[in-house]
């Protein structure tokens, strides 16, 4: 197990337990602050991309990402705690299972297993498909256990994949490897290095929230319609 993977796992568990703690105060201020801080810092990371490259397309893509962060924050204020769990199971379930399954069997069943070679070359067919199946299954099991029929939340896993691909495309356009690549060099943020991915340089706050922000924006639009 390499250092990067260990850091990623530790960060994932730390953020999960932090989110779990906030869930107990979901109807109060702390959860909104927790999500809001993530959205704001993600916005700073996004704006820092312009230090690398500026173009009309990049501005449009960045505005879309900012819109996702804003609308997802609005969506959080409109839903109940059970619906938040659907999102956590769907979005985080996809991210975790796709990563683990891709690491374990990626390329072993389907040779040259790269479904998105020009956007996210590390994704594999095995990881992607199993991530989607297992994330949808998790949400369905939770729904059955609670005897609720919020079927739209079964789309959380697939929407998380699209959101992840959008951010990967965004980083490619800006020629950024990791969303914390620039921000982490700022003295104000360097203390948060472990939270956003450690010294090995992966991810960032935007990577932690991009899929959820995209998913919640689409769910918000569906709920309005």
C-alpha positions as CSV (number, residue, x, y, z in Angstrom):
1,X,0.0,0.0,0.0
2,X,1.6,3.3,-1.1
3,X,1.7,6.4,0.9
4,X,-0.8,8.2,-1.3
5,X,-3.4,5.5,-0.9
6,X,-3.0,5.5,2.9
7,X,-3.4,9.3,3.1
8,X,-6.5,9.1,0.8
9,X,-8.1,6.4,3.0
10,X,-7.3,8.3,6.3
11,X,-8.7,11.6,4.8
12,X,-11.8,9.7,3.6
13,X,-12.5,8.3,7.1
14,X,-11.7,11.6,8.8
15,X,-14.1,13.5,6.5
16,X,-16.8,10.8,6.9
17,X,-16.8,11.0,10.7
18,X,-16.8,14.8,10.5
19,X,-19.8,14.7,8.3
20,X,-21.4,12.1,10.5
21,X,-20.9,14.4,13.5
22,X,-22.5,17.3,11.6
23,X,-25.5,15.1,10.6
24,X,-26.6,15.0,14.2
25,X,-27.1,18.7,14.0
26,X,-28.4,18.7,10.5
27,X,-31.4,20.9,11.3
28,X,-29.2,23.4,13.1
29,X,-26.4,25.8,12.0
30,X,-23.3,23.5,12.3
31,X,-24.1,21.3,9.3
32,X,-24.8,24.3,7.1
33,X,-21.5,25.9,8.2
34,X,-19.6,22.6,7.5
35,X,-21.0,22.3,4.0
36,X,-20.7,26.0,3.3
37,X,-17.0,26.1,4.3
38,X,-16.4,23.2,1.9
39,X,-18.2,25.1,-0.9
40,X,-16.3,28.3,-0.3
41,X,-12.9,26.7,-0.1
42,X,-13.7,24.7,-3.2
43,X,-14.6,28.0,-4.9
44,X,-11.2,29.4,-4.0
45,X,-9.5,26.4,-5.4
46,X,-11.5,26.8,-8.6
47,X,-10.6,30.5,-9.0
48,X,-7.0,29.7,-8.4
49,X,-7.0,27.6,-11.6
50,X,-6.9,30.9,-13.5
51,X,-3.3,31.3,-12.4
52,X,-2.4,28.6,-14.9
53,X,-4.6,29.3,-17.9
54,X,-7.4,31.7,-19.0
55,X,-9.7,31.3,-22.0
56,X,-13.4,31.9,-22.8
57,X,-14.2,28.2,-22.5
58,X,-12.4,28.0,-19.1
59,X,-14.4,30.9,-17.8
60,X,-17.7,29.3,-18.9
61,X,-16.7,26.0,-17.2
62,X,-15.6,27.7,-14.0
63,X,-18.9,29.6,-13.8
64,X,-20.8,26.3,-14.2
65,X,-18.8,24.8,-11.4
66,X,-19.4,27.8,-9.2
67,X,-23.2,27.5,-10.0
68,X,-23.0,23.9,-8.9
69,X,-21.5,24.9,-5.6
70,X,-24.1,27.6,-5.0
71,X,-27.1,25.5,-6.0
72,X,-26.0,22.5,-4.0
73,X,-25.7,24.7,-0.9
74,X,-29.3,25.9,-1.5
75,X,-30.4,22.3,-2.0
76,X,-29.0,21.3,1.4
77,X,-31.3,23.8,3.1
78,X,-34.4,22.3,1.3
79,X,-34.0,18.6,2.2
80,X,-34.3,16.4,5.2
81,X,-31.6,14.3,6.9
82,X,-32.7,11.0,5.2
83,X,-32.3,12.6,1.8
84,X,-28.8,13.7,2.8
85,X,-28.0,10.0,3.6
86,X,-29.2,9.0,0.1
87,X,-26.7,11.5,-1.3
88,X,-23.9,10.2,0.9
89,X,-24.6,6.6,0.1
90,X,-25.0,7.3,-3.6
91,X,-22.2,9.8,-4.2
92,X,-19.6,8.5,-1.7
93,X,-20.6,4.9,-2.4
94,X,-19.9,5.4,-6.1
95,X,-16.6,7.2,-5.4
96,X,-15.4,4.5,-2.9
97,X,-16.5,1.4,-4.8
98,X,-15.3,2.7,-8.2
99,X,-11.9,3.4,-6.7
100,X,-11.5,0.2,-4.8
101,X,-12.9,-2.0,-7.5
102,X,-10.8,-0.2,-10.1
103,X,-7.7,-0.8,-8.0
104,X,-8.5,-4.5,-7.3
105,X,-9.7,-5.7,-10.7
106,X,-9.4,-2.8,-13.2
107,X,-8.1,-4.1,-16.5
108,X,-8.2,-7.8,-15.4
109,X,-11.7,-8.5,-17.0
110,X,-11.7,-6.0,-19.8
111,X,-8.3,-5.5,-21.4
112,X,-7.4,-1.9,-22.2
113,X,-10.1,-1.0,-19.7
114,X,-10.3,2.8,-20.1
115,X,-13.9,4.1,-20.7
116,X,-12.9,7.8,-20.6
117,X,-9.3,7.9,-21.8
118,X,-9.3,11.6,-22.8
119,X,-11.0,12.9,-19.7
120,X,-10.1,10.6,-16.8
121,X,-7.5,8.0,-17.9
122,X,-7.3,6.3,-14.6
123,X,-10.9,5.1,-14.6
124,X,-11.6,1.5,-15.6
125,X,-14.7,-0.2,-16.9
126,X,-14.7,-2.6,-14.0
127,X,-14.4,0.2,-11.4
128,X,-17.0,2.4,-13.1
129,X,-19.6,-0.3,-13.6
130,X,-19.3,-1.9,-10.2
131,X,-19.2,1.6,-8.6
132,X,-22.5,2.5,-10.2
133,X,-24.2,-0.9,-9.4
134,X,-23.1,-0.9,-5.8
135,X,-23.9,2.8,-5.2
136,X,-27.4,2.4,-6.6
137,X,-27.8,-0.8,-4.6
138,X,-26.8,1.0,-1.4
139,X,-29.4,3.7,-1.9
140,X,-32.1,1.2,-2.8
141,X,-31.4,-0.9,0.3
142,X,-31.6,2.3,2.5
143,X,-34.8,3.2,0.8
144,X,-36.3,-0.2,1.4
145,X,-35.2,-0.2,5.0
146,X,-36.8,3.2,5.6
147,X,-39.9,2.3,3.5
148,X,-39.6,5.4,1.5
149,X,-40.1,6.0,-2.2
150,X,-37.7,8.8,-3.1
151,X,-36.8,7.0,-6.3
152,X,-35.1,10.0,-7.8
153,X,-32.2,9.5,-5.4
154,X,-31.3,6.2,-7.1
155,X,-29.7,8.5,-9.7
156,X,-27.1,9.8,-7.2
157,X,-24.4,7.3,-8.3
158,X,-24.7,8.0,-12.0
159,X,-24.9,11.8,-11.4
160,X,-21.8,11.5,-9.2
161,X,-19.9,9.9,-12.1
162,X,-21.0,12.7,-14.5
163,X,-20.0,15.3,-11.9
164,X,-16.6,13.7,-11.4
165,X,-16.0,13.6,-15.2
166,X,-16.9,17.2,-15.5
167,X,-14.3,18.2,-12.9
168,X,-11.7,16.0,-14.5
169,X,-12.5,17.8,-17.8
170,X,-12.3,21.1,-16.1
171,X,-8.8,20.3,-14.7
172,X,-7.6,19.1,-18.1
173,X,-8.8,22.4,-19.7
174,X,-6.8,24.4,-17.0
175,X,-3.9,21.9,-17.2
176,X,-4.2,21.3,-13.5
177,X,-3.4,17.8,-12.0
178,X,-5.0,18.3,-8.6
179,X,-7.4,21.0,-7.5
180,X,-5.3,21.7,-4.4
181,X,-2.1,22.1,-6.6
182,X,-2.0,25.9,-6.3
183,X,-4.1,26.7,-3.2
184,X,-2.1,24.3,-1.0
185,X,1.0,26.5,-1.6
186,X,-0.9,29.4,0.0
187,X,0.2,29.8,3.7
188,X,-3.4,30.2,4.8
189,X,-4.2,26.7,3.5
190,X,-1.0,24.8,4.1
191,X,-2.2,23.8,7.6
192,X,-5.1,22.0,5.9
193,X,-2.8,20.0,3.7
194,X,-3.7,16.6,5.4
195,X,-7.4,17.3,5.0
196,X,-7.2,18.1,1.3
197,X,-5.0,15.2,0.4
198,X,-1.6,15.2,2.0
199,X,1.8,16.0,0.7
200,X,1.5,13.4,-2.1
201,X,-0.7,15.9,-3.9
202,X,-4.0,14.4,-4.9
203,X,-7.5,15.8,-4.8
204,X,-8.4,18.9,-2.9
205,X,-11.6,20.3,-1.4
206,X,-13.1,20.6,-4.9
207,X,-12.4,16.9,-5.5
208,X,-14.2,16.0,-2.3
209,X,-17.4,18.0,-3.2
210,X,-17.5,18.2,-7.0
211,X,-19.7,15.1,-7.5
212,X,-22.0,16.0,-4.6
213,X,-22.4,19.5,-5.9
214,X,-23.2,18.4,-9.4
215,X,-25.6,15.7,-8.1
216,X,-27.4,18.1,-5.7
217,X,-27.7,20.8,-8.4
218,X,-29.5,18.3,-10.8
219,X,-31.7,17.1,-7.9
220,X,-32.6,20.7,-7.1
221,X,-33.7,21.2,-10.7
222,X,-35.7,18.0,-10.7
223,X,-37.4,19.0,-7.5
224,X,-38.3,22.4,-8.9
225,X,-39.7,20.8,-12.1
